[in-house]
Amino acid sequence: MEEFPCEVIRNFSIIAHIDHGKSTLADRLLELTGTIETKSTGLNQQVLDKLKVERERGITGGPSIVMDLLRFAAQSVFQNDLLTKLSMIHMAHGKQHLLNLIDTPGHVDFAWEVSRSLAACQGALLLVDASQGVQAQSISVFHIAKERGLKIIPVLTKIDLPASQPERMAAQLQSTFGIDPSEILHISAKTGQGVEAVLRAIVDRIPPPSGNINSPLKAFMFDSLYDRYRGVISLVSIQDGIIQKGDKIASCHTRKKYEITEVGVMHPEEVPTSSLQPGQVGYIACNMKESSEAHIGDTFHRVGALVDPMPGFQPSKAMVYAGVFPVDSNDFIKLEESIKRARFHIRFSLTLTDRSVTIQRESSTALGQGCRLGFLGTLHMDVFRQRLEDEYDANIIITAPTVPYKIIYKDKTVMISNPTEFPDTSDTSCRVKQVQEPVVNASIIVPEEYMGEMMNLCFAHRAENLDHRYLDSGSTSEASARAILTCTLPLSEIVTDFFDQLKSRSSGYASFDYEDGGYKASDLAKMVFLLNGKPVDALALIVHRSAQHEVGKKWVKKLHKVIPRQLFEVPIQAAVGKKIIARETLSAMRADVTAGLYGGHYERKMKHLENQKESKRKMKRIGSVDLPQDAFFDILSTKSN
Ligand SMILES: Nc1nc2c(ncn2[C@@H]2O[C@H](COP(=O)(O)OP(=O)(O)OP(=O)(O)O)[C@@H](O)[C@H]2O)c(=O)[nH]1
């Protein structure tokens, strides 16, 4: 592939709320520039099926069909999934331009990944569905792009839809982001209307990357992947200088030295080039053996020519944790493998890095050996869980999600991510000074008639600092005004069913987004459930004291409903510290399942015994109480809390 000087290069991203049509627009741009063929192949369906989970949730990491297709093609053909960036060539003003589309995950859980990708861009298309208008995530991604100083090209899409209201939405973009309506492009990515103008705007409005080919090499690593044969492949954006095969480079972060074995760009698959120059975004392969050597946000320089490193990033931290256990403890190794495979797939489909899901072994007296997984957010966890359950047919139990708490003692601070580790704060000898929980700054956008409902929902989830303002005045008779409601919420309150309730109580109209709001002191306690006097560690919860009686009562009722009767009476209790705060009693039942069957019914008797054996196999024995797998599912199902 020919070399492109800096001034004809444009590095951009598409930022949008989920489902606003990012993938469709990317497909159109790739088609218009001849990067891919216009006609989709029958393969697409196959690929879509493979990515069922992400499809169902309506999220993809990038230009859907193209990306997915290439990801899978690349996996099988080249054993390489370096596809978070695509290059297109476009003729404008009599010159060929190289347009690099850099993929972003575009979801609130992955804010860090979004800024990581945007760091390699000079501009972004802010894509807004003209029938839906500005949504919560449009706002958060806009701010990230703005903070990074990117040129933003506002684009209203889906104008072919009868429900689209481009004029009204343009006014909304103006009032929300201060965008001049004359700068807004009106397109339909589906029919292709106006998409040419998008290519023109990318060339005309986004500045070329700056950089000097004669300065010392400075290459910024914004992503990395592992290739079985070539080791770590890094995606880099060249800030200054030039990089080519045979060059000896070093990492600013680890000081380790490497020799470049290959450089190239994605067009759309890997195309080796003789060099990468300032402004170019491409891949480099060097003799980097371990993923642990690759640090996202690292800067490479030529050996012997030190440069100031680019500002790096704070990698994202796991914010939601859950335990995963095999129903049959012999399956632990199999489960661990499934988890690793699921992690691999999620990483590609959501454009995440290797370390996006943290895994630690965990053992529970109730559930045996398992893993404690850490996720970036609830969506991340849900997608992962669904993939484990669906695609790997994993016979697993997943515990209720929890968030990391800060326990401040007189002499130290400890972070805990498992309720079983939570200290008994009512015990005066435990020396806990304060307990803090993570909070988020949440924003919800809804039509005004749902405001009351949304406020109630927020208050029921311990919201503070509630505020609201209007985004527009609902200029047409059929469209009501939309408002943005902001508040702080404890993260633990949104990891269960908050999102589902938000959707159902707003008839699907509310959009929700949040950002990290730090830690806040809170009056929390550990709630333990006892079956026949024995605590079940896997069921332990952390509750706000104001809700402990309500939560305790609800859970013992739920346990009472799902635990089958045993041969003896079983008290089911909820305790906080030493205090029992709720109780139900499960009455005893008869033992012999065949007792009612008299002589001559040998086959029936055997069948009953077989059935009993089968259901015993699926039981978890908690102390002396048998709990069927289904009961655990029911108890731990977050949706029915
Ligand atoms: N009518 C119409 N539909 C469109 C247009 N652009 C996208 N769509 C449809 O909108 C839906 C979402 O489009 P996608 O391109 O998958 O959206 P996305 O933003 O990539 O979604 P995620 O990657 O899952 O976040 C699909 O059903 C598209 O067919 C458009 O211009 N007009």
The ligand as a MOL file (V3000), in Angstrom:
LIG
                    3D

  0  0  0     0  0            999 V3000
M  V30 BEGIN CTAB
M  V30 COUNTS 32 34 0 0 0
M  V30 BEGIN ATOM
M  V30 1 N -34.4350 3.4670 8.8810 0
M  V30 2 C -33.1470 3.4820 9.2120 0
M  V30 3 N -32.6510 2.5640 10.0150 0
M  V30 4 C -31.3530 2.5940 10.3250 0
M  V30 5 C -30.4820 3.5870 9.8170 0
M  V30 6 N -29.2390 3.3650 10.3340 0
M  V30 7 C -29.3360 2.2700 11.1090 0
M  V30 8 N -30.5910 1.8030 11.1200 0
M  V30 9 C -31.1150 0.6570 11.8580 0
M  V30 10 O -30.9610 0.9100 13.2450 0
M  V30 11 C -30.6240 -0.2720 13.9400 0
M  V30 12 C -29.3420 -0.0730 14.7190 0
M  V30 13 O -28.2920 0.1510 13.8050 0
M  V30 14 P -26.8000 -0.2810 14.1060 0
M  V30 15 O -25.9920 0.2110 12.9750 0
M  V30 16 O -26.7150 -1.7190 14.4570 0
M  V30 17 O -26.5680 0.5730 15.4030 0
M  V30 18 P -25.2840 0.6810 16.2990 0
M  V30 19 O -25.2360 2.0500 16.8300 0
M  V30 20 O -24.0950 0.1620 15.5760 0
M  V30 21 O -25.6060 -0.2650 17.4240 0
M  V30 22 P -24.5930 -0.9030 18.4230 0
M  V30 23 O -23.2880 -1.0930 17.7460 0
M  V30 24 O -25.2510 -2.2100 18.7140 0
M  V30 25 O -24.5070 0.0350 19.5420 0
M  V30 26 C -30.5270 -1.3700 12.8900 0
M  V30 27 O -31.7530 -2.0470 12.8770 0
M  V30 28 C -30.3120 -0.6040 11.5970 0
M  V30 29 O -30.8180 -1.2740 10.4670 0
M  V30 30 C -31.0460 4.5790 8.9570 0
M  V30 31 O -30.3960 5.5070 8.4710 0
M  V30 32 N -32.3810 4.4660 8.6860 0
M  V30 END ATOM
M  V30 BEGIN BOND
M  V30 1 1 1 2
M  V30 2 2 2 3
M  V30 3 1 2 32
M  V30 4 1 3 4
M  V30 5 2 4 5
M  V30 6 1 4 8
M  V30 7 1 5 6
M  V30 8 1 5 30
M  V30 9 2 6 7
M  V30 10 1 7 8
M  V30 11 1 8 9
M  V30 12 1 9 10
M  V30 13 1 9 28
M  V30 14 1 10 11
M  V30 15 1 11 12
M  V30 16 1 11 26
M  V30 17 1 12 13
M  V30 18 1 13 14
M  V30 19 2 14 15
M  V30 20 1 14 16
M  V30 21 1 14 17
M  V30 22 1 17 18
M  V30 23 2 18 19
M  V30 24 1 18 20
M  V30 25 1 18 21
M  V30 26 1 21 22
M  V30 27 2 22 23
M  V30 28 1 22 24
M  V30 29 1 22 25
M  V30 30 1 26 27
M  V30 31 1 26 28
M  V30 32 1 28 29
M  V30 33 2 30 31
M  V30 34 1 30 32
M  V30 END BOND
M  V30 END CTAB
M  END
